[in-house]
Amino acid sequence: MALTLALITTSSLSNSISKNFPNNPNKSTFFSTFNPNPTQKPNKNHQIYHKLSQPTKMSEFLTAKSSPTDLVAPLSGAINLVQSNPATWQSAVLSNVVIFVLGSPILVSGLSLSGIAAAFLLGTLTWRSFGPPGFLLVATYFVFGTLATKVKMAQKEAEGVAEKRKGRRGPGSVIGSSAAGCICAILSIYGIGGKELSQLWKLGFVASFCTKLSDTVSSEIGKAYGKTTYLVTTFKVVPRGTEGAVSVEGTIAGLLASNLLAIVGCLTGQINSTGAVICILASQIANFGESIIGALFQEKEGFQWLNNDAVNIINISMGSILAILFQQVLNRSWLWLIH
Protein backbone atom coordinates (compact mmCIF):
# COMPACT_ATOMS: atom_id res chain seq x y z
CA MET A 1 0.00 0.00 0.00
CA ALA A 2 2.74 2.41 0.95
CA LEU A 3 4.56 1.55 -2.26
CA THR A 4 1.45 2.23 -4.33
CA LEU A 5 0.89 5.63 -2.72
CA ALA A 6 4.55 6.48 -3.17
CA LEU A 7 4.42 5.63 -6.88
CA ILE A 8 1.27 7.71 -7.37
CA THR A 9 2.78 10.67 -5.50
CA THR A 10 6.04 10.39 -7.43
CA SER A 11 4.24 10.29 -10.76
CA SER A 12 2.17 13.38 -9.96
CA LEU A 13 5.19 15.27 -8.66
CA SER A 14 7.26 14.46 -11.71
CA ASN A 15 4.47 15.68 -14.03
CA SER A 16 4.21 18.92 -12.06
CA ILE A 17 7.96 19.51 -12.15
CA SER A 18 8.17 18.86 -15.88
CA LYS A 19 5.47 21.48 -16.51
CA ASN A 20 6.80 24.15 -14.16
CA PHE A 21 10.50 23.59 -15.02
CA PRO A 22 10.60 22.90 -18.78
CA ASN A 23 13.89 22.21 -20.53
CA ASN A 24 15.00 25.26 -22.54
CA PRO A 25 18.51 25.46 -24.02
CA ASN A 26 18.30 29.26 -24.22
CA LYS A 27 17.92 29.63 -20.46
CA SER A 28 20.48 29.17 -17.73
CA THR A 29 21.29 25.63 -16.73
CA PHE A 30 19.71 24.10 -13.64
CA PHE A 31 22.84 24.90 -11.62
CA SER A 32 25.18 27.81 -12.26
CA THR A 33 28.22 29.31 -10.60
CA PHE A 34 27.65 31.99 -8.04
CA ASN A 35 30.04 34.95 -7.72
CA PRO A 36 29.75 36.73 -4.35
CA ASN A 37 31.45 39.85 -5.82
CA PRO A 38 29.98 40.68 -9.23
CA THR A 39 32.65 43.37 -9.96
CA GLN A 40 35.34 40.69 -10.07
CA LYS A 41 35.72 37.77 -12.37
CA PRO A 42 34.46 34.51 -10.94
CA ASN A 43 36.99 32.70 -8.78
CA LYS A 44 37.02 28.91 -8.62
CA ASN A 45 37.13 29.14 -4.83
CA HIS A 46 33.86 31.07 -4.88
CA GLN A 47 31.97 28.69 -7.19
CA ILE A 48 28.89 27.20 -5.59
CA TYR A 49 25.69 26.02 -7.16
CA HIS A 50 22.36 27.74 -6.95
CA LYS A 51 19.01 27.37 -8.62
CA LEU A 52 18.19 29.68 -11.55
CA SER A 53 15.37 27.84 -13.34
CA GLN A 54 11.89 29.40 -13.58
CA PRO A 55 9.82 30.13 -11.64
CA THR A 56 12.43 32.21 -9.84
CA LYS A 57 10.22 33.31 -6.93
CA MET A 58 9.02 30.99 -4.19
CA SER A 59 5.56 32.57 -4.37
CA GLU A 60 5.35 31.63 -8.05
CA PHE A 61 6.35 28.07 -7.24
CA LEU A 62 3.78 27.77 -4.45
CA THR A 63 0.98 29.17 -6.60
CA ALA A 64 1.81 26.94 -9.54
CA LYS A 65 -1.26 24.76 -10.10
CA SER A 66 -1.39 21.29 -11.56
CA SER A 67 -3.92 20.56 -14.24
CA PRO A 68 -6.96 18.44 -13.22
CA THR A 69 -5.80 15.97 -15.83
CA ASP A 70 -2.77 15.25 -13.62
CA LEU A 71 -5.09 13.39 -11.19
CA VAL A 72 -6.72 11.25 -13.86
CA ALA A 73 -3.92 8.73 -14.20
CA PRO A 74 -3.47 8.02 -10.45
CA LEU A 75 -7.24 7.86 -9.90
CA SER A 76 -7.71 5.58 -12.88
CA GLY A 77 -4.90 3.38 -11.61
CA ALA A 78 -6.51 3.12 -8.17
CA ILE A 79 -9.89 2.19 -9.67
CA ASN A 80 -8.31 -0.43 -11.89
CA LEU A 81 -6.47 -1.82 -8.88
CA VAL A 82 -9.67 -2.17 -6.86
CA GLN A 83 -11.37 -3.88 -9.82
CA SER A 84 -8.58 -6.42 -10.24
CA ASN A 85 -9.97 -9.84 -11.11
CA PRO A 86 -8.80 -12.04 -9.57
CA ALA A 87 -8.17 -9.82 -6.56
CA THR A 88 -4.60 -9.10 -5.47
CA TRP A 89 -3.18 -8.25 -2.05
CA GLN A 90 -2.75 -4.63 -3.19
CA SER A 91 -6.39 -4.36 -4.33
CA ALA A 92 -7.55 -6.03 -1.11
CA VAL A 93 -5.67 -3.58 1.11
CA LEU A 94 -6.74 -0.50 -0.87
CA SER A 95 -10.39 -1.59 -0.98
CA ASN A 96 -10.47 -2.26 2.76
CA VAL A 97 -8.85 1.09 3.58
CA VAL A 98 -11.54 2.92 1.61
CA ILE A 99 -14.41 0.83 3.00
CA PHE A 100 -13.21 0.98 6.61
CA VAL A 101 -12.77 4.77 6.45
CA LEU A 102 -16.23 5.31 4.96
CA GLY A 103 -17.83 2.76 7.27
CA SER A 104 -16.04 3.80 10.47
CA PRO A 105 -19.24 5.08 12.19
CA ILE A 106 -20.79 1.61 11.84
CA LEU A 107 -17.59 -0.21 12.77
CA VAL A 108 -17.05 1.66 16.04
CA SER A 109 -20.59 0.85 17.13
CA GLY A 110 -19.95 -2.87 16.94
CA LEU A 111 -16.21 -3.29 17.50
CA SER A 112 -13.50 -2.05 19.83
CA LEU A 113 -10.42 -0.44 18.26
CA SER A 114 -8.45 -3.67 18.50
CA GLY A 115 -11.50 -5.46 17.12
CA ILE A 116 -11.50 -3.11 14.12
CA ALA A 117 -7.83 -3.93 13.50
CA ALA A 118 -8.62 -7.65 13.55
CA ALA A 119 -11.63 -7.08 11.28
CA PHE A 120 -9.40 -5.20 8.82
CA LEU A 121 -7.13 -8.24 8.55
CA LEU A 122 -10.18 -10.47 8.07
CA GLY A 123 -11.59 -8.13 5.41
CA THR A 124 -8.30 -8.00 3.53
CA LEU A 125 -7.96 -11.79 3.56
CA THR A 126 -11.58 -12.20 2.46
CA TRP A 127 -11.23 -9.74 -0.43
CA ARG A 128 -8.01 -11.37 -1.58
CA SER A 129 -9.52 -14.86 -1.58
CA PHE A 130 -13.17 -14.41 -2.59
CA GLY A 131 -13.29 -10.84 -3.90
CA PRO A 132 -16.15 -8.35 -3.35
CA PRO A 133 -18.84 -11.09 -3.08
CA GLY A 134 -17.03 -12.70 -0.14
CA PHE A 135 -16.52 -9.31 1.50
CA LEU A 136 -20.22 -8.49 1.09
CA LEU A 137 -21.12 -11.75 2.83
CA VAL A 138 -18.91 -10.92 5.83
CA ALA A 139 -20.24 -7.34 5.91
CA THR A 140 -23.82 -8.66 5.97
CA TYR A 141 -22.92 -10.97 8.85
CA PHE A 142 -21.38 -8.07 10.78
CA VAL A 143 -24.32 -5.70 10.28
CA PHE A 144 -27.05 -8.14 11.27
CA GLY A 145 -24.98 -9.66 14.07
CA THR A 146 -24.40 -6.18 15.52
CA LEU A 147 -28.07 -5.23 15.21
CA ALA A 148 -29.12 -8.40 17.03
CA THR A 149 -26.59 -7.73 19.78
CA LYS A 150 -27.98 -4.22 20.33
CA VAL A 151 -31.60 -5.39 20.66
CA LYS A 152 -32.91 -4.59 24.16
CA MET A 153 -29.41 -3.86 25.40
CA ALA A 154 -30.65 -2.12 28.58
CA GLN A 155 -32.75 -5.13 29.52
CA LYS A 156 -29.86 -7.53 28.87
CA GLU A 157 -27.52 -5.40 30.96
CA ALA A 158 -30.00 -5.32 33.83
CA GLU A 159 -30.27 -9.12 33.71
CA GLY A 160 -26.49 -9.53 33.45
CA VAL A 161 -26.60 -11.36 30.09
CA ALA A 162 -25.43 -8.56 27.76
CA GLU A 163 -22.18 -8.65 25.82
CA LYS A 164 -19.35 -6.64 27.36
CA ARG A 165 -18.63 -3.06 26.24
CA LYS A 166 -22.29 -2.65 25.19
CA GLY A 167 -21.85 -5.24 22.48
CA ARG A 168 -18.61 -3.86 21.02
CA ARG A 169 -16.67 -7.01 20.31
CA GLY A 170 -12.90 -7.33 20.58
CA PRO A 171 -10.26 -9.19 18.56
CA GLY A 172 -10.93 -12.46 20.38
CA SER A 173 -14.53 -12.42 19.22
CA VAL A 174 -13.52 -11.51 15.65
CA ILE A 175 -11.00 -14.35 15.49
CA GLY A 176 -13.39 -16.79 17.15
CA SER A 177 -16.10 -15.90 14.66
CA SER A 178 -13.92 -16.12 11.56
CA ALA A 179 -11.24 -18.77 12.20
CA ALA A 180 -12.85 -21.44 10.01
CA GLY A 181 -13.62 -18.91 7.29
CA CYS A 182 -10.02 -17.67 7.34
CA ILE A 183 -8.71 -21.22 6.92
CA CYS A 184 -11.00 -21.73 3.91
CA ALA A 185 -9.79 -18.40 2.49
CA ILE A 186 -6.12 -19.37 2.84
CA LEU A 187 -6.75 -22.78 1.26
CA SER A 188 -8.45 -20.99 -1.64
CA ILE A 189 -5.69 -18.41 -2.11
CA TYR A 190 -2.97 -21.02 -2.36
CA GLY A 191 -5.07 -23.34 -4.51
CA ILE A 192 -4.90 -26.29 -2.15
CA GLY A 193 -6.63 -29.20 -3.90
CA GLY A 194 -6.79 -27.34 -7.22
CA LYS A 195 -9.99 -26.33 -8.99
CA GLU A 196 -11.66 -29.54 -7.86
CA LEU A 197 -11.73 -28.39 -4.24
CA SER A 198 -11.89 -24.62 -4.76
CA GLN A 199 -15.69 -24.61 -4.66
CA LEU A 200 -15.64 -26.63 -1.45
CA TRP A 201 -13.47 -24.01 0.28
CA LYS A 202 -15.94 -21.36 -0.83
CA LEU A 203 -18.84 -23.45 0.49
CA GLY A 204 -17.05 -23.95 3.82
CA PHE A 205 -16.44 -20.20 4.03
CA VAL A 206 -20.12 -19.35 3.52
CA ALA A 207 -21.25 -22.11 5.90
CA SER A 208 -18.97 -20.86 8.68
CA PHE A 209 -20.55 -17.39 8.64
CA CYS A 210 -24.08 -18.80 8.27
CA THR A 211 -23.36 -20.83 11.40
CA LYS A 212 -21.99 -17.87 13.33
CA LEU A 213 -24.76 -15.45 12.36
CA SER A 214 -27.38 -18.05 13.27
CA ASP A 215 -25.68 -18.60 16.63
CA THR A 216 -25.39 -14.88 17.38
CA VAL A 217 -28.95 -14.02 16.39
CA SER A 218 -30.51 -17.00 18.19
CA SER A 219 -28.58 -16.17 21.36
CA GLU A 220 -29.27 -12.42 21.34
CA ILE A 221 -32.93 -12.67 20.33
CA GLY A 222 -33.44 -15.48 22.82
CA LYS A 223 -32.01 -13.32 25.62
CA ALA A 224 -34.22 -10.41 24.55
CA TYR A 225 -37.54 -12.11 23.72
CA GLY A 226 -37.31 -15.73 24.87
CA LYS A 227 -40.31 -16.43 27.09
CA THR A 228 -39.06 -19.82 28.23
CA THR A 229 -35.53 -21.15 27.87
CA TYR A 230 -34.63 -24.81 28.17
CA LEU A 231 -31.31 -26.50 28.82
CA VAL A 232 -30.69 -28.45 25.63
CA THR A 233 -29.42 -31.59 27.40
CA THR A 234 -32.27 -32.00 29.92
CA PHE A 235 -34.97 -29.61 28.68
CA LYS A 236 -35.08 -28.20 32.17
CA VAL A 237 -36.31 -24.60 32.36
CA VAL A 238 -33.38 -22.28 33.11
CA PRO A 239 -32.84 -18.47 33.18
CA ARG A 240 -32.21 -16.65 29.93
CA GLY A 241 -28.53 -16.40 29.07
CA THR A 242 -27.63 -19.77 30.62
CA GLU A 243 -24.92 -21.57 28.64
CA GLY A 244 -26.50 -24.32 26.56
CA ALA A 245 -30.00 -22.91 26.88
CA VAL A 246 -32.34 -22.55 23.90
CA SER A 247 -35.69 -20.87 23.29
CA VAL A 248 -38.30 -21.16 20.56
CA GLU A 249 -38.00 -17.45 19.71
CA GLY A 250 -34.21 -17.57 19.49
CA THR A 251 -34.17 -20.80 17.47
CA ILE A 252 -36.57 -19.42 14.85
CA ALA A 253 -34.61 -16.15 14.62
CA GLY A 254 -31.35 -18.08 14.18
CA LEU A 255 -32.86 -20.21 11.43
CA LEU A 256 -34.04 -17.11 9.57
CA ALA A 257 -30.60 -15.52 9.94
CA SER A 258 -28.83 -18.53 8.41
CA ASN A 259 -31.37 -18.46 5.55
CA LEU A 260 -30.65 -14.78 4.98
CA LEU A 261 -26.89 -15.22 4.73
CA ALA A 262 -27.19 -18.34 2.58
CA ILE A 263 -29.37 -16.36 0.16
CA VAL A 264 -26.76 -13.58 0.07
CA GLY A 265 -24.09 -16.18 -0.71
CA CYS A 266 -26.29 -17.60 -3.45
CA LEU A 267 -27.16 -14.24 -5.02
CA THR A 268 -23.51 -13.16 -5.08
CA GLY A 269 -22.43 -16.37 -6.79
CA GLN A 270 -20.51 -17.82 -3.87
CA ILE A 271 -22.70 -20.91 -3.75
CA ASN A 272 -25.61 -22.39 -5.70
CA SER A 273 -29.09 -23.18 -4.38
CA THR A 274 -28.02 -26.66 -3.29
CA GLY A 275 -25.07 -25.15 -1.44
CA ALA A 276 -27.43 -22.71 0.28
CA VAL A 277 -29.56 -25.57 1.61
CA ILE A 278 -26.42 -27.38 2.77
CA CYS A 279 -25.17 -24.27 4.60
CA ILE A 280 -28.50 -23.83 6.40
CA LEU A 281 -28.64 -27.49 7.44
CA ALA A 282 -25.00 -27.55 8.56
CA SER A 283 -25.41 -24.34 10.57
CA GLN A 284 -28.37 -25.67 12.54
CA ILE A 285 -26.67 -28.97 13.36
CA ALA A 286 -23.51 -27.11 14.43
CA ASN A 287 -25.48 -24.73 16.64
CA PHE A 288 -27.24 -27.64 18.31
CA GLY A 289 -23.85 -29.23 18.94
CA GLU A 290 -22.53 -25.94 20.32
CA SER A 291 -25.43 -25.78 22.77
CA ILE A 292 -24.64 -29.29 24.00
CA ILE A 293 -20.98 -28.35 24.50
CA GLY A 294 -22.02 -25.22 26.39
CA ALA A 295 -24.40 -27.15 28.64
CA LEU A 296 -21.99 -29.99 29.42
CA PHE A 297 -18.59 -28.34 29.61
CA GLN A 298 -18.58 -24.54 29.51
CA GLU A 299 -17.92 -22.88 32.88
CA LYS A 300 -17.41 -26.32 34.45
CA GLU A 301 -14.42 -27.36 36.57
CA GLY A 302 -11.48 -28.37 34.40
CA PHE A 303 -12.84 -26.52 31.36
CA GLN A 304 -12.05 -22.93 32.32
CA TRP A 305 -10.22 -22.56 28.99
CA LEU A 306 -13.48 -23.23 27.15
CA ASN A 307 -14.66 -19.61 26.97
CA ASN A 308 -17.05 -18.11 24.42
CA ASP A 309 -14.31 -17.49 21.84
CA ALA A 310 -13.13 -21.13 22.03
CA VAL A 311 -16.71 -22.39 21.73
CA ASN A 312 -17.23 -20.09 18.74
CA ILE A 313 -14.24 -21.61 16.96
CA ILE A 314 -15.58 -25.12 17.59
CA ASN A 315 -19.05 -24.09 16.45
CA ILE A 316 -18.12 -22.49 13.14
CA SER A 317 -15.59 -25.23 12.42
CA MET A 318 -18.36 -27.82 12.79
CA GLY A 319 -20.60 -25.84 10.46
CA SER A 320 -17.88 -25.47 7.84
CA ILE A 321 -16.72 -29.09 8.00
CA LEU A 322 -20.27 -30.47 7.93
CA ALA A 323 -21.12 -28.41 4.84
CA ILE A 324 -18.04 -29.68 3.00
CA LEU A 325 -18.77 -33.29 4.00
CA PHE A 326 -22.43 -32.99 2.93
CA GLN A 327 -21.38 -31.63 -0.46
CA GLN A 328 -18.84 -34.42 -0.92
CA VAL A 329 -21.43 -37.07 -0.08
CA LEU A 330 -23.86 -35.45 -2.49
CA ASN A 331 -21.25 -35.34 -5.26
CA ARG A 332 -20.39 -39.01 -4.79
CA SER A 333 -24.08 -39.93 -4.78
CA TRP A 334 -24.58 -38.18 -8.11
CA LEU A 335 -21.57 -39.95 -9.60
CA TRP A 336 -22.89 -43.29 -8.38
CA LEU A 337 -26.31 -42.64 -9.92
CA ILE A 338 -24.79 -41.55 -13.24
CA HIS A 339 -22.65 -44.67 -13.51
C-alpha positions as CSV (number, residue, x, y, z in Angstrom):
1,M,0.0,0.0,0.0
2,A,2.7,2.4,0.9
3,L,4.6,1.5,-2.3
4,T,1.4,2.2,-4.3
5,L,0.9,5.6,-2.7
6,A,4.5,6.5,-3.2
7,L,4.4,5.6,-6.9
8,I,1.3,7.7,-7.4
9,T,2.8,10.7,-5.5
10,T,6.0,10.4,-7.4
11,S,4.2,10.3,-10.8
12,S,2.2,13.4,-10.0
13,L,5.2,15.3,-8.7
14,S,7.3,14.5,-11.7
15,N,4.5,15.7,-14.0
16,S,4.2,18.9,-12.1
17,I,8.0,19.5,-12.2
18,S,8.2,18.9,-15.9
19,K,5.5,21.5,-16.5
20,N,6.8,24.2,-14.2
21,F,10.5,23.6,-15.0
22,P,10.6,22.9,-18.8
23,N,13.9,22.2,-20.5
24,N,15.0,25.3,-22.5
25,P,18.5,25.5,-24.0
26,N,18.3,29.3,-24.2
27,K,17.9,29.6,-20.5
28,S,20.5,29.2,-17.7
29,T,21.3,25.6,-16.7
30,F,19.7,24.1,-13.6
31,F,22.8,24.9,-11.6
32,S,25.2,27.8,-12.3
33,T,28.2,29.3,-10.6
34,F,27.7,32.0,-8.0
35,N,30.0,35.0,-7.7
36,P,29.8,36.7,-4.3
37,N,31.5,39.8,-5.8
38,P,30.0,40.7,-9.2
39,T,32.6,43.4,-10.0
40,Q,35.3,40.7,-10.1
41,K,35.7,37.8,-12.4
42,P,34.5,34.5,-10.9
43,N,37.0,32.7,-8.8
44,K,37.0,28.9,-8.6
45,N,37.1,29.1,-4.8
46,H,33.9,31.1,-4.9
47,Q,32.0,28.7,-7.2
48,I,28.9,27.2,-5.6
49,Y,25.7,26.0,-7.2
50,H,22.4,27.7,-6.9
51,K,19.0,27.4,-8.6
52,L,18.2,29.7,-11.6
53,S,15.4,27.8,-13.3
54,Q,11.9,29.4,-13.6
55,P,9.8,30.1,-11.6
56,T,12.4,32.2,-9.8
57,K,10.2,33.3,-6.9
58,M,9.0,31.0,-4.2
59,S,5.6,32.6,-4.4
60,E,5.4,31.6,-8.1
61,F,6.3,28.1,-7.2
62,L,3.8,27.8,-4.4
63,T,1.0,29.2,-6.6
64,A,1.8,26.9,-9.5
65,K,-1.3,24.8,-10.1
66,S,-1.4,21.3,-11.6
67,S,-3.9,20.6,-14.2
68,P,-7.0,18.4,-13.2
69,T,-5.8,16.0,-15.8
70,D,-2.8,15.2,-13.6
71,L,-5.1,13.4,-11.2
72,V,-6.7,11.2,-13.9
73,A,-3.9,8.7,-14.2
74,P,-3.5,8.0,-10.5
75,L,-7.2,7.9,-9.9
76,S,-7.7,5.6,-12.9
77,G,-4.9,3.4,-11.6
78,A,-6.5,3.1,-8.2
79,I,-9.9,2.2,-9.7
80,N,-8.3,-0.4,-11.9
81,L,-6.5,-1.8,-8.9
82,V,-9.7,-2.2,-6.9
83,Q,-11.4,-3.9,-9.8
84,S,-8.6,-6.4,-10.2
85,N,-10.0,-9.8,-11.1
86,P,-8.8,-12.0,-9.6
87,A,-8.2,-9.8,-6.6
88,T,-4.6,-9.1,-5.5
89,W,-3.2,-8.2,-2.0
90,Q,-2.8,-4.6,-3.2
91,S,-6.4,-4.4,-4.3
92,A,-7.5,-6.0,-1.1
93,V,-5.7,-3.6,1.1
94,L,-6.7,-0.5,-0.9
95,S,-10.4,-1.6,-1.0
96,N,-10.5,-2.3,2.8
97,V,-8.8,1.1,3.6
98,V,-11.5,2.9,1.6
99,I,-14.4,0.8,3.0
100,F,-13.2,1.0,6.6
101,V,-12.8,4.8,6.4
102,L,-16.2,5.3,5.0
103,G,-17.8,2.8,7.3
104,S,-16.0,3.8,10.5
105,P,-19.2,5.1,12.2
106,I,-20.8,1.6,11.8
107,L,-17.6,-0.2,12.8
108,V,-17.0,1.7,16.0
109,S,-20.6,0.8,17.1
110,G,-19.9,-2.9,16.9
111,L,-16.2,-3.3,17.5
112,S,-13.5,-2.1,19.8
113,L,-10.4,-0.4,18.3
114,S,-8.5,-3.7,18.5
115,G,-11.5,-5.5,17.1
116,I,-11.5,-3.1,14.1
117,A,-7.8,-3.9,13.5
118,A,-8.6,-7.7,13.6
119,A,-11.6,-7.1,11.3
120,F,-9.4,-5.2,8.8
121,L,-7.1,-8.2,8.5
122,L,-10.2,-10.5,8.1
123,G,-11.6,-8.1,5.4
124,T,-8.3,-8.0,3.5
125,L,-8.0,-11.8,3.6
126,T,-11.6,-12.2,2.5
127,W,-11.2,-9.7,-0.4
128,R,-8.0,-11.4,-1.6
129,S,-9.5,-14.9,-1.6
130,F,-13.2,-14.4,-2.6
131,G,-13.3,-10.8,-3.9
132,P,-16.1,-8.3,-3.3
133,P,-18.8,-11.1,-3.1
134,G,-17.0,-12.7,-0.1
135,F,-16.5,-9.3,1.5
136,L,-20.2,-8.5,1.1
137,L,-21.1,-11.8,2.8
138,V,-18.9,-10.9,5.8
139,A,-20.2,-7.3,5.9
140,T,-23.8,-8.7,6.0
141,Y,-22.9,-11.0,8.8
142,F,-21.4,-8.1,10.8
143,V,-24.3,-5.7,10.3
144,F,-27.0,-8.1,11.3
145,G,-25.0,-9.7,14.1
146,T,-24.4,-6.2,15.5
147,L,-28.1,-5.2,15.2
148,A,-29.1,-8.4,17.0
149,T,-26.6,-7.7,19.8
150,K,-28.0,-4.2,20.3
151,V,-31.6,-5.4,20.7
152,K,-32.9,-4.6,24.2
153,M,-29.4,-3.9,25.4
154,A,-30.6,-2.1,28.6
155,Q,-32.7,-5.1,29.5
156,K,-29.9,-7.5,28.9
157,E,-27.5,-5.4,31.0
158,A,-30.0,-5.3,33.8
159,E,-30.3,-9.1,33.7
160,G,-26.5,-9.5,33.4
161,V,-26.6,-11.4,30.1
162,A,-25.4,-8.6,27.8
163,E,-22.2,-8.7,25.8
164,K,-19.3,-6.6,27.4
165,R,-18.6,-3.1,26.2
166,K,-22.3,-2.6,25.2
167,G,-21.9,-5.2,22.5
168,R,-18.6,-3.9,21.0
169,R,-16.7,-7.0,20.3
170,G,-12.9,-7.3,20.6
171,P,-10.3,-9.2,18.6
172,G,-10.9,-12.5,20.4
173,S,-14.5,-12.4,19.2
174,V,-13.5,-11.5,15.6
175,I,-11.0,-14.3,15.5
176,G,-13.4,-16.8,17.2
177,S,-16.1,-15.9,14.7
178,S,-13.9,-16.1,11.6
179,A,-11.2,-18.8,12.2
180,A,-12.8,-21.4,10.0
181,G,-13.6,-18.9,7.3
182,C,-10.0,-17.7,7.3
183,I,-8.7,-21.2,6.9
184,C,-11.0,-21.7,3.9
185,A,-9.8,-18.4,2.5
186,I,-6.1,-19.4,2.8
187,L,-6.8,-22.8,1.3
188,S,-8.5,-21.0,-1.6
189,I,-5.7,-18.4,-2.1
190,Y,-3.0,-21.0,-2.4
191,G,-5.1,-23.3,-4.5
192,I,-4.9,-26.3,-2.2
193,G,-6.6,-29.2,-3.9
194,G,-6.8,-27.3,-7.2
195,K,-10.0,-26.3,-9.0
196,E,-11.7,-29.5,-7.9
197,L,-11.7,-28.4,-4.2
198,S,-11.9,-24.6,-4.8
199,Q,-15.7,-24.6,-4.7
200,L,-15.6,-26.6,-1.5
201,W,-13.5,-24.0,0.3
202,K,-15.9,-21.4,-0.8
203,L,-18.8,-23.4,0.5
204,G,-17.0,-24.0,3.8
205,F,-16.4,-20.2,4.0
206,V,-20.1,-19.3,3.5
207,A,-21.2,-22.1,5.9
208,S,-19.0,-20.9,8.7
209,F,-20.6,-17.4,8.6
210,C,-24.1,-18.8,8.3
211,T,-23.4,-20.8,11.4
212,K,-22.0,-17.9,13.3
213,L,-24.8,-15.5,12.4
214,S,-27.4,-18.1,13.3
215,D,-25.7,-18.6,16.6
216,T,-25.4,-14.9,17.4
217,V,-29.0,-14.0,16.4
218,S,-30.5,-17.0,18.2
219,S,-28.6,-16.2,21.4
220,E,-29.3,-12.4,21.3
221,I,-32.9,-12.7,20.3
222,G,-33.4,-15.5,22.8
223,K,-32.0,-13.3,25.6
224,A,-34.2,-10.4,24.6
225,Y,-37.5,-12.1,23.7
226,G,-37.3,-15.7,24.9
227,K,-40.3,-16.4,27.1
228,T,-39.1,-19.8,28.2
229,T,-35.5,-21.2,27.9
230,Y,-34.6,-24.8,28.2
231,L,-31.3,-26.5,28.8
232,V,-30.7,-28.5,25.6
233,T,-29.4,-31.6,27.4
234,T,-32.3,-32.0,29.9
235,F,-35.0,-29.6,28.7
236,K,-35.1,-28.2,32.2
237,V,-36.3,-24.6,32.4
238,V,-33.4,-22.3,33.1
239,P,-32.8,-18.5,33.2
240,R,-32.2,-16.6,29.9
241,G,-28.5,-16.4,29.1
242,T,-27.6,-19.8,30.6
243,E,-24.9,-21.6,28.6
244,G,-26.5,-24.3,26.6
245,A,-30.0,-22.9,26.9
246,V,-32.3,-22.5,23.9
247,S,-35.7,-20.9,23.3
248,V,-38.3,-21.2,20.6
249,E,-38.0,-17.4,19.7
250,G,-34.2,-17.6,19.5
251,T,-34.2,-20.8,17.5
252,I,-36.6,-19.4,14.9
253,A,-34.6,-16.2,14.6
254,G,-31.4,-18.1,14.2
255,L,-32.9,-20.2,11.4
256,L,-34.0,-17.1,9.6
257,A,-30.6,-15.5,9.9
258,S,-28.8,-18.5,8.4
259,N,-31.4,-18.5,5.5
260,L,-30.7,-14.8,5.0
261,L,-26.9,-15.2,4.7
262,A,-27.2,-18.3,2.6
263,I,-29.4,-16.4,0.2
264,V,-26.8,-13.6,0.1
265,G,-24.1,-16.2,-0.7
266,C,-26.3,-17.6,-3.5
267,L,-27.2,-14.2,-5.0
268,T,-23.5,-13.2,-5.1
269,G,-22.4,-16.4,-6.8
270,Q,-20.5,-17.8,-3.9
271,I,-22.7,-20.9,-3.7
272,N,-25.6,-22.4,-5.7
273,S,-29.1,-23.2,-4.4
274,T,-28.0,-26.7,-3.3
275,G,-25.1,-25.2,-1.4
276,A,-27.4,-22.7,0.3
277,V,-29.6,-25.6,1.6
278,I,-26.4,-27.4,2.8
279,C,-25.2,-24.3,4.6
280,I,-28.5,-23.8,6.4
281,L,-28.6,-27.5,7.4
282,A,-25.0,-27.6,8.6
283,S,-25.4,-24.3,10.6
284,Q,-28.4,-25.7,12.5
285,I,-26.7,-29.0,13.4
286,A,-23.5,-27.1,14.4
287,N,-25.5,-24.7,16.6
288,F,-27.2,-27.6,18.3
289,G,-23.8,-29.2,18.9
290,E,-22.5,-25.9,20.3
291,S,-25.4,-25.8,22.8
292,I,-24.6,-29.3,24.0
293,I,-21.0,-28.3,24.5
294,G,-22.0,-25.2,26.4
295,A,-24.4,-27.2,28.6
296,L,-22.0,-30.0,29.4
297,F,-18.6,-28.3,29.6
298,Q,-18.6,-24.5,29.5
299,E,-17.9,-22.9,32.9
300,K,-17.4,-26.3,34.4
301,E,-14.4,-27.4,36.6
302,G,-11.5,-28.4,34.4
303,F,-12.8,-26.5,31.4
304,Q,-12.0,-22.9,32.3
305,W,-10.2,-22.6,29.0
306,L,-13.5,-23.2,27.2
307,N,-14.7,-19.6,27.0
308,N,-17.1,-18.1,24.4
309,D,-14.3,-17.5,21.8
310,A,-13.1,-21.1,22.0
311,V,-16.7,-22.4,21.7
312,N,-17.2,-20.1,18.7
313,I,-14.2,-21.6,17.0
314,I,-15.6,-25.1,17.6
315,N,-19.1,-24.1,16.5
316,I,-18.1,-22.5,13.1
317,S,-15.6,-25.2,12.4
318,M,-18.4,-27.8,12.8
319,G,-20.6,-25.8,10.5
320,S,-17.9,-25.5,7.8
321,I,-16.7,-29.1,8.0
322,L,-20.3,-30.5,7.9
323,A,-21.1,-28.4,4.8
324,I,-18.0,-29.7,3.0
325,L,-18.8,-33.3,4.0
326,F,-22.4,-33.0,2.9
327,Q,-21.4,-31.6,-0.5
328,Q,-18.8,-34.4,-0.9
329,V,-21.4,-37.1,-0.1
330,L,-23.9,-35.4,-2.5
331,N,-21.2,-35.3,-5.3
332,R,-20.4,-39.0,-4.8
333,S,-24.1,-39.9,-4.8
334,W,-24.6,-38.2,-8.1
335,L,-21.6,-40.0,-9.6
336,W,-22.9,-43.3,-8.4
337,L,-26.3,-42.6,-9.9
338,I,-24.8,-41.6,-13.2
339,H,-22.7,-44.7,-13.5
